[in-house]
Amino acid sequence: MALLLVPLALALVGPWIAGDAGPRGVSFTLGDGHWLGTDHSGRDVVHQVLWGGRSVVLTALAATALAYLLALPIGLAAALTRRGWLEEALVRPLDVLLAIPSLLLVLMAGTLLDPGTVGLALIVAAVNVPDAVRMVRAGAAEVAARPAVEALRMLGEGWWRLAFGHVGRAMLRMLAADAGVRLTGVLYLVATAAFLGVGVGPDAADWAVMVDQNRTGLMVQPWAVVVPALLIVALTTGTNLVCDAVLARRPPAGKEAADDVRHRGARR
């Protein structure tokens, strides 16, 4: 839990406690009033770390959440429809996008649109939608084939309640397991895009930019690279560990749809 809470706390609270940056000093120095030294521009590393998590963390979290928000209705519709042409129309265009490397799509869109942080989150989310749709569709198809869900269809359950109230609810464990892995991939795309100047400026207070801009002084002043890199690693590792812990405590799913069938039958 601490691995996840530390980078999240720095991203959310860091800018409030960062204070004034103060005058710039000599590049890549240790000590001299700076706890973690200075970076390539002579700025205090602690101050940059406190400010640098907001763009990386919030962009990655927003992109991950938006990707699922777009993928869920498409994947559920493709899995639950009885019309083959509709399933093909929903899935095949996304399969074409899967053939193109995600990083290439992000860089192409970033070059054409010159986005800010919000634009980068939208681009990364859109790039993750095809794979998320395939994941949702595969999980929903397995749940939709269960006898309890078929019984709900016969009882006249509406599509919205069937898709999100029953099938979607039965997929929560799978989606939670996928969220940690997907967030790791999203962080990779966001950090790599920042390395290459997409979404954030080359001199911005950003953990990913700090790693890229300060790597030339790694042997002289390692903290300017090691600290932001460790925070990014802690965020991804902590997310996966927390998801695993939640899944381990959560009781097995599978009786929700059957309970709904019994309730519907009792009301009738």
ABEGO torsion letter per residue (X at the ends): XAAAAAAAAAAAAAAAAAEBAEBBBBBGBBEGGBAAEBBAAGBBAAAAAAAAAAAAAAAAAAAAAAAAAAAAAAAAAAAABABAAAAAAAAAAAAAAAABBAAAAAAAAAAAAGBBAAAAAAAAAAAAAAAAAAAAAAAAAAAAABAAAAAAAAAGBBAAAAAAAAAAAAAAAAAAAAAAAAAAAAAAAAAAAAAAGBGBBAABBBAAAAAAAAAAAAAABAAAAAAAAAAAAAAAAAAAAAAAAAAAABBBBGAAAAAAAAAAAAAX
